[in-house]
Amino acid sequence: MKKLALILMAGLVVATSCKKDDDNMTTPTPTPTPTMTLYDSLGGTQMVADPSASGQMIEKGRLGIRSVVDSTIFVIAADPKLNSFFPVLLAEVTSGNLSGFQKLSTNLTDFFCVATGAKNFTYKGLNMKDAHDPAKHPRMNGKASNADFDQFVVDLVAGAKKVGLSDQLIGQVGKVVETTRGDVVQK
Ligand code: HEM
């Protein structure tokens, strides 16, 4: 009887240890790997000092996008193939009024933040069709063609290179821009 009890106890120990092994071998419930957005690749939500506003912080991704946007606006402003679309903006800037430039910079930056996956910003400007329809947006001088859009992409690449964006990221931003072609091109 004593022997039987010992055998049973030994069996129990083995069974318990086997169960433990089984538990250990069970694949842990997979935690979803957060997908890296283009916004993350551009710097994401890490807070850094804003070089344009002393004492203020800005998300690194937004700073990267704003740098590309502002650089591109300057390239376009100097491009005779595109700058005739922006008479109101250029007249304002020439007379020292930067309010329209600042609004465009903010709206374009918000647009690209949202389009690349940022969570902390919203785009509050016109939708892409209305923004590029001279009847609805008088700051847009004429309708853009596919060739104008292609030139916009050329200027965007130049603007992005000027601020040191890698070719790989420029390619990814280019894909985001391409999604707007159907709304922007209205000629
Ligand atoms: C053929 C190429 C394009 C031309 C000629 C063009 C022209 C313009 C003009 C003239 C404005 C008004 C600027 C002002 O405030 O005075 C504007 C606004 C804007 N554009 Fe474009 N654009 C082009 C392509 C694009 C693309 C590809 C995007 C987006 C990826 C874009 C996004 C915007 C946004 C977000 C605004 C601001 C709208 C607002 O303030 O409500 N544009 N564009």
Residues whose N, C-alpha, C, O or C-beta is under 5 A from the ligand:
A	BS01	HEM	F85 F86 L89 G100 L104 N107 L108 F111 G125 L126 A131 R139 M140 N141 A144 S145 D148 F149 F152 V177 T180 V184
